[in-house]
């Protein structure tokens, strides 16, 4: 069937109007012109080329002074009784009539089902979530033979009488049943009211044109886009992804050509739309793999009402700066897919589909005033979308088949829900009907295999050819306060069952428990369930992002500890941004006039429709500081980014990685033990002398027992239960050095932790030992990460620092040994090449004497191997320090890849915070390593997002140290060195069942209370506060409490300037508020969670909450957050000398744990906070 015939049903339309009002002005569309006639008898129908007639009709509209226009004006000036100006929402039967015609063909070819307004679905508006019902009106075109003689083709526009009613009819000879009501013209008795009027337009009059639509002033054709000078002609890098490559090929000229064409399309008046069609479903939709020759732009399908798709441009330049009408367009069954045809079912398309639009048309019944001319019109709820997508192609789609799990929360009466899927780092939309279709229960955590569509493009992006720096900044600044940036998430297309056995294995972490050969392979179950749960943790974290960029002005740039801190306010289109999405620690990209910078929120304070932020650049490079000096008063754009976790998915192990290991590999035995399988038996440990301890710091019997039990035995894995202040960092270093000296040569020994701070503490302790040439230590960290960490957590053995000195020392040594004429080794040449290319400043004017090396200096040859490879060959480390993330990165496919099998010990510090998914990944890369888990099971567990299901928390995050303490050998270390004896005793009684022993004397002096005028020397002092806290999103802050803390810090630092002071908070918002206070610039300010593993001379703990501590406030991050005994334990145990606890006594007394705490503190150690503040 030709496209003309395919479109007959949709383009054969009638115009319906009542007959009791005056006609509208001629500038209105033809569907609103009122004409009258006396109805004739119903005549037989015959098929006709309605598209040709319609095109002729549109041609007639172009000339407002044509004869047909004059005739219409006459009708307008002299309306007959019964004329109407109101359109009904019912359609009429397509009716072509002559006085002598053949019998009508099958109804399936000619019938035009009428839209039933009661069944109409609401369409989403271009700028809001409100929806409008589309009224469907049809035109009736009739070709007639006139009795005057010459047969001429004519068009009649039928205006039904207001008394006519819709009736269900069937056409004689029809082969298909009529399912929708149709209206027939009624030539009833003379006693009836006057019938509808008909205007007969002769198609033999070629000069007849209908009037054009009058357009707003901003809809004009322009030779150049207003922003054309901000774009490169060279398109640059072409992505491998087909959709991204097509998008990257778009130019600003292409966009302007489309904008100009849209001006022409806007002049046309689209006849009122045909009936709503169900459309046909195509099993395999054809897509394009390269940019079509026909000019066009890309739109993204971003929402749907089940009938229409609302699309928005991929590129900002399509609608900006002066074409807000192009911000939205609708795709329906009447839109033509140039590869797949017309009348396509709504479900042929997917949320996030990218469509290459070559032609658009005005929506039916849209008038000039419906064309958005200002951006406020786009976002107004009453706005009607003006554009329909007429012709388009679908860009190539990307699919993924993966295990899915339904998220726990679901809106009532919603047709959609959300799932997470293996290997997908964002939530995924799914229609609930898909669960029903696959006969899978729609319940939280339901497991199924899903076919998932992954959108390649996101709407609202600038063209890839935009010039970086000021041009990009200008474009973003002029658009992001007008756009509503909608992220389109992946969607499930279909589901398949998983077996009951497999579904069960995916739900429980203890995959080895009671395992039998009849059950699924436990290793396979472990990998699949953990990968699914790990993917869920990443998806939930990305769910909380506010992806609407914010334009703001930098109010101030201050300097704290040598690094810039930026202050600014942010607002949103609809009032205050959600504070819970702009919390301390949130990472952003800050677009300046020069270039973008990665920054992190230091503090976030909601205030009267805005949020006041302080931001800290993540890089500590001097160039960042230089740029920051120019930021004050500058306009910047702040944007959150979805976490790109593709690397985490790549490095996660496959099932075969474990299946190919030997069965007695230490990591396999460890995982089997902690996941419900066989326990690891304790071996006999001989009491041997350990001679590597520091002079003056002998090991306790407990510590020596651990060192011998791990290094000098063959345990696959052990636990060192090491509470706060028991010297676990020192313990790890002693064991590490002993292993490097006594165990196999040319083997590697690792010490890992979760944070860079903990790793820096390990290295710092290591460097206190005398240098031993047999021990060559390296901190594994990339140059980019090294740039981002603070100076205080950098060390001399960090790779970026150590590599330079190592290469330079080696080159100098070779140069000295070879003299002027001998040819140096290739390794020396390569070392020189790296020094000259990347670190010329380190040479400091030095030049080799050897002629061969001199030539390398002069020619600046490219190195034949990487700097890492060169460094490792020269330095040959045997001790490695690093975060787990860095170790995984470098062992997976980085410089340490070839050293996987040489790592034979790995000690994990702060193992209570080590997530299970990370152990599985790291373990797969160190199959021969024996493991020691060092930590305190009574302190904080790994962080888990509050939106994560309990099932996923147990599997992906888990409680590694707690589980290991029940299933592998434990070495307990209970002697506390850090805290004063009385403070240790309080913590021991509250949290450790009285098992802790203090190495400190009970007669030690306490110098920290005297400067505050406090007579009590007890190491815990309670400071009561009366100030009210205030909510900041899901967090809290208390201004009065912060002021008291600052006053105490000032007095302590004045009396003891060399001592370290930390202000620790339960709540992020309070921490952010404190970080803006100049009085605390020389103190550590952080949350309690961030302080785990650290120690200070004095700590000041802020509880912040002024309402009952035991209240269950749903707005908080966690229920009873301030009552968490593990968090309280960490808070109290950071101090080496004194701890001050600020709290509202009345609020705290509602809590059982806090009442127990009060009983441990003498009465003379409680004070009013107001006494420390100077008025």
PADRENTOR-410627 format. One record per residue (C-alpha): x, y, z. Coordinates in steps of 0.2 Angstrom, whole numbers, plus 5000, padded with zeros to 4 digits. Example, Ala and Ser with C-alpha at 12.3 -4.5 7.8 and 13.67 -1.06 7.14 Angstrom:
2
506249785039;506849955036;
END
This chain:
1175
500050005000;500750174996;501050305009;499650405002;498450265005;499150225022;498750395028;497050415022;496150365038;497250495048;496950635035;495150615030;494250725043;492650815046;492350985054;491050995067;490251155073;488651205082;487551335074;487251465087;488651595086;489551715074;491051655064;492751685070;494051805060;494751745044;496451735051;495951575061;496151405054;494951335041;494251215054;493451365063;492651445048;490751435049;489751395033;488051325031;486951225019;485451115019;486050935020;485750825005;485250645006;486650525011;487650464996;488750314993;490550324998;491950294986;493850294989;494850444984;496550514985;496250625000;498150665003;498150754986;496450844991;497250895007;498750964999;497651064987;496651125002;498251185011;498851264994;497151364994;497551425012;499151515006;498151664997;496951755008;496251854993;495751704983;493951664977;493751534990;494251665004;493051784997;491651654997;492151615015;492051795020;490351805013;489851665024;490651755038;489751915035;488051845032;487851695043;486251595041;485251535056;485951395065;487751425061;489051385074;490751425081;490951285093;491751115088;491150955095;492450815099;491550675089;492050635071;491050595056;491150465043;492250495027;490950525013;491350544995;489750564985;489150574967;487450554959;487950384951;489250284959;489850104960;489550004976;490650054991;492249954994;492649865010;492449965025;494149915031;494950015017;493850175018;493150185036;493850325047;493450275065;492950415076;493850465091;492850445107;493250585119;492750485134;494250365130;495450505126;497050495135;497750655141;499350725133;500850785143;501150975140;502851035134;503251115149;502351035164;501650875171;499850935168;498950855154;497650915141;496350815132;496550815114;494950855105;494850755089;493950835074;493850765057;493650855040;492450785026;493050795009;491850754995;492050744977;490450774967;489850784949;488750934946;487150934936;487851094926;488750984914;490650974916;491150864930;492350954942;493250894957;492550984972;492750984991;491351005003;491651055021;490150985032;489651085047;488450965057;486951035066;487051045084;485650915086;486550785077;487150635088;488450505086;487750335081;488650165078;488450115060;489149985048;489550005030;488749885018;489949755011;491149795026;492349655029;492849725046;491749775061;491549955065;492149985083;491950165085;490450285084;490250375068;489150525064;488150535048;487350685040;485450695043;484250745029;482750725041;481050795039;480750985036;480151005054;481850975060;483051115064;484151185049;485551065045;487351095043;488051205030;489351155017;490551255007;490951184990;492651224985;493051184967;494751094964;494751154946;495151334952;497051324954;497251504961;496251464977;497351474992;496851475011;497651605023;499251575031;499451565050;500151735057;501751695066;502551775082;503951895079;505251775085;504851645072;505851715058;507151635046;508951685050;510551655040;511551615056;511151545073;511351685086;512751585094;513651525079;515251605084;515451495099;515651325089;517151245081;517051195063;518051035066;516950905075;518450815083;518350645091;517050525084;516350415098;516150225094;514350215100;513250245084;512050355092;513350465101;514350475084;512750535075;512450665089;514350715088;514150745069;512850885071;513451065068;512751235072;512351255054;511251095054;510251155069;509951325061;509351245045;508051145055;507551305064;507251395048;506251255041;505151255056;504651435052;503951375036;503151225044;502351335057;501351435044;500351285039;498751245047;498551065051;496850995049;496150935066;496850765070;496050605066;495450475078;496650395091;497350245082;497950095092;499350065079;500249915073;501649835083;503349795074;504349655082;506049725076;506049915073;507349965060;508550095066;509950205058;511750175060;512350335052;511750515050;510450535036;510750655021;509150735025;509450885037;508750865054;509050865073;508950735087;507450735099;507450625115;505750535120;505650595139;503850555144;502250475139;500450465144;500150295136;499550375120;500850515115;502650535118;503350695123;505050735115;506350865119;507950915109;509550825112;510450995109;510151155118;510451255103;508851195094;507751295105;508951425113;509051565114;507451625105;506451465100;505551405116;504251335105;505451195099;505751135117;504451005115;503650905102;502450755101;502650585093;501050485090;500350355079;500150485065;502050525065;502950435051;504450335054;505450335038;506050165040;504650075049;503150165041;501550255049;500250205062;501550125074;500950075091;501450175105;502450035113;503550025098;504550165106;505450165122;505850295135;507450385130;507350335112;508350455101;507450505085;508150605071;506750725066;506750785048;505050865048;503750935060;502051005059;500951105070;499751005081;497951005076;496851145083;498451245088;498351435085;499651565085;499451605103;499851425107;501651455100;502751485115;503751645113;504451655131;505251525142;503951555155;502651495143;503651325141;503551295160;501751355163;500551215167;499251285155;500451285140;499851175125;501251095115;501251165097;502251035087;502050865081;503450755074;502950725057;504450625049;505950545058;507150405060;507550305076;509450305081;510250135084;509750065101;510849985114;510149835124;510749735139;510149565146;510349555164;509649495181;508549625189;507849645206;506349755210;506649905222;505749905238;504750055236;503350085224;502050225222;500250175225;499150155210;500650185198;500850095182;502750095183;503950035196;505850035197;507149895197;509049875198;510049765186;511749685186;512949805178;511849955177;512250095189;510550195188;508750145193;507750065179;505950105174;504749955171;502949945167;502049845180;501049755167;502749675161;502749575178;500949525175;501349475157;502849365162;501849295177;503149355189;502549425206;502649615207;503449615225;504949695232;506549605228;505749505215;507049425203;506949405184;507949415169;507649575160;507949645142;508449825146;508549975134;510050085139;509850265132;511450325124;510950515124;510250635137;509250785132;509850965136;511650945130;512651075121;513351025104;514950935105;515751065094;515551205106;517151295111;517751255129;517951395141;516951555139;515851505125;515351345133;515051445150;514051575141;512851445133;512651345149;512351505159;510951565147;510051395146;510151305163;509051435172;507751405158;507851215155;507151075165;508450945163;507650775163;508750625164;508050475154;508450315163;508550135156;506950045154;506449855154;505649795138;505249615144;505549495158;505949305159;505849195174;507349135184;507148965192;506548955210;508248885216;509249025207;508049165214;508349095231;510249085229;510149275224;509349325240;510449265254;512349305257;512649135265;512849045249;513948905256;512848865271;512148685270;512748675252;512448505243;512848455225;510948475221;511048665224;511648795213;513548815212;513948925227;515349015219;514249055204;512849115216;514149215226;514749315211;512949335203;512149395219;513549505225;513649585207;511749615207;511749685225;513349795221;512449865205;511049905216;512050005228;512750115214;511050135207;510250195223;511750315225;511350395208;509550405212;509750555223;510650665211;509950835206;510450855188;509751025185;511251135183;511251295193;511951465188;512651565202;513851705206;515351665217;515151775232;516851745240;518451645239;519251615256;520851515260;520851375272;522351275276;523151345260;521651285248;520251395241;518551385248;517151455237;515551525244;513951545233;512051525233;510951415222;509151425218;508051315206;506651355193;505351305206;506051375222;507351305234;508251155228;508050995238;509351015252;509450825254;510250825236;511550955240;512350885256;514150895262;515250785252;514250795236;515450805221;515050935207;515751005191;515951195192;516051275175;517051435175;517351555161;519051475159;518751285161;517751165172;518451115190;517950965200;517351025217;516550955233;515251035244;516051085261;514451155268;512651165263;511451285272;509551305267;508951485269;507351565262;507151485245;509051455242;510451355248;512151435253;513551325248;515451325252;516451225239;518251155240;519151115223;519650925224;521350955216;522651035226;523751085211;524451265212;523651305196;521951285203;522351405217;522951525204;521351515195;520351525211;521051705214;519951765199;518351675204;517551805216;516151895207;516251775192;514751685185;514851495186;513751345183;513651205196;513151035190;513050865198;513550715188;512950535188;514350425196;515150335181;515450165188;515950065172;517650035179;516949955195;515849835184;517349795173;518449745187;517149645196;517649455194;516849325184;516349155190;517749075181;519049185190;518649085206;518348925198;520048925190;520848955207;521548805217;520248745229;521348785244;521748965238;521649075254;520349195247;519249045243;519348975260;519049145268;517549175258;516849005261;517049035280;516249205281;514749155269;514149005279;515348865274;516748775283;517648875296;519548895296;520348805310;521548885322;523348825321;524648815335;525648975336;527348965343;527949105354;529449175345;530449335347;529949485335;531549585333;530849715320;529949825333;530450005336;531650035350;530650085365;529050015358;529049835362;527549725357;526349675370;526049485372;524449505362;525249595348;526649475347;525449325347;524549405331;526249435322;526749255325;525049195321;524949285304;526749295298;527549135305;526049015303;525048955288;523349025292;522449065276;521549205285;521549275303;520649415312;521449545324;520049605335;520849765339;519849905348;520250085347;522050145353;522749965354;524150005342;523449915327;524350025314;525949985323;525549805323;525149795305;526849885301;527849765312;527049615303;527249685286;529149715289;529349545297;528549465281;529649565269;531149505278;530749325282;529649255269;530049215251;531149335241;530449425226;528649415234;527549555238;526649605254;525149725255;524349835267;522649905262;521250015269;519650095263;520250285264;521750375260;521850445277;522050275284;523350225271;524350385275;524350335294;525050165289;526450245279;526850375292;527150235305;528150135293;529350285290;529650295308;530650135307;532550135302;532850115284;533149945278;533849915260;532949745260;531249825262;530749935247;529050015250;527850095238;526150185240;525150135225;524150295220;523850375203;524550545198;522750615196;522150545213;523750615221;523350785215;521650775223;522150725241;522650845254;524450885258;524250805275;523950635268;525350635255;526850535259;528650525252;528350355245;526850395235;527150345217;527150515209;528450575221;529450415223;529550385204;530450545200;531750525213;532050345209;532250375190;533350525193;534450425206;534650285194;535050385179;536450475189;537150315195;537150245177;537950405170;539250395184;539650215180;539750215161;540750375159;540750475143;540850345130;540150185136;538350145129;537150145144;535850015146;534150035137;533250055154;534350205158;533850285141;532050255145;532150335162;532950485154;531550505141;530250505155;531150635165;531450745150;529650725144;528650735161;529750795175;531050915167;530951025182;531650885193;533250885184;533651055191;534951095178;535750925179;536450855163;537250685160;539150665155;538750515145;538650565126;537250435123;536150505137;536550685132;535850645115;534250575123;534150745132;534250845116;533150735105;531750715118;531350545111;529650455116;529950325129;529750145123;528850085139;527750165152;528450265167;527650145179;528449995170;530150085170;529950125188;529549955194;531049875185;532149995194;531450005211;530749825213;529649855228;529149715240;527949815251;526449895244;525250015253;523650075245;521750095246;520749945240;520150045226;521850085220;522549915222;521049845212;521349975198;523249935197;523049745198;521649725186;522449785170;523649915176;525549915180;525349785194;524449655183;525949545180;526249545199;524549465205;525249295209;526749365218;525749445232;525749325247;525049425261;523749565263;523249645279;521649755278;521549895291;519849955297;519149795291;517449835300;517149965286;517749845272;516249805260;516049625255;515949665236;517749745238;518449595246;517749485232;518549595219;520249615227;520349435232;520049375214;521649485209;522749415223;522349225223;523949175233;523849305246;523449255264;522349385273;522249475290;520749575294;521149705307;519849805316;518449825329;516849745327;516049865339;516450015328;515550075313;515149955299;515349995280;514250135274;512650085266;511450205258;509750225267;508750185251;509650015249;508649865253;509149755268;509449615256;510649705246;511549775262;511849605268;512549545252;513549685244;514049775260;513849645273;514749635290;516449565285;517349575301;515849525312;515649365301;517449325300;517649345319;516449195320;517249085307;519149105307;520449115320;520449275331;521849365340;521149485353;522149635357;521349725372;522649835379;522250025375;523750145374;522850295366;521550355379;521750415397;521350265409;519650335415;519050365397;519650195392;518650125407;517050215402;517150145384;517549975391;516049975402;514850045389;515349945373;516549805377;515849715392;517349775403;518649685393;519749825389;521349865399;522250025399;524150045397;524050225404;524350275422;522850335433;523950475440;524250565423;523950755423;522650835412;523151005406;521651035395;520251085407;521251225416;521251345402;519351335402;519151375420;518551195424;519151115440;518750935436;520150835428;519050695422;519450655403;517650675399;516750845401;514850875397;514451045390;512551075390;511751175376;509951255375;509951305357;508651235345;509251135330;508551155313;508251035299;509351045283;508650925271;508750755280;510150825291;510250945306;511251095312;511251195328;512051375327;512151395346;513051235348;514251275334;514751445343;515051355359;516251235351;517151375342;517451465358;518151305367;519351275352;519951455353;520351435371;521251265370;522251315355;522751475363;523451375378;524051225369;524551285351;525451125347;524051005351;522850935338;521050975341;519550895332;517750945331;516650795327;514850795322;513450675321;512650775307;513350825290;512450995290;513251045307;514950985300;514651095285;514151245296;515651225306;516851215291;516351395287;516951465304;518651545303;518951505321;519151325316;520351335301;521751255311;520651115318;520050955310;518150975307;517250815301;515850695304;516150555317;516050425303;517550515294;518550515310;518650325312;520450275312;521050445317;521650515334;521850685341;522450765357;520750845361;519050805353;517450905354;515950805350;514350885344;512650795346;511650945338;509950875341;508750975353;507250855351;507150695360;508650575356;507550425355;506250505343;506050415326;506150555314;505850495296;506650645289;508350595296;509650495287;509450355299;508250305313;508950345330;510550405322;511150495337;510850335348;511950225337;513150145350;514450115337;514450295332;514550355350;515950235353;516950305339;516550485345;517250455362;518750355358;519650475346;520450575360;522250545367;521950675381;520250755383;518450745376;517050875377;515350815373;514050955369;512250905370;510450955376;510350865392;508450855392;508450785375;509850655378;508950595394;507650515383;508950385377;509450235387;511250235380;511450415384;510750395402;512050255404;513450375398;512850505411;513050385425;514950365420;515350545421;515550635438;514350775442;515650905443;516050865425;514450945418;514451135413;513251255405;513851295388;513451485389;514951505401;516251475387;515451605375;516051785377;514551915376;
END
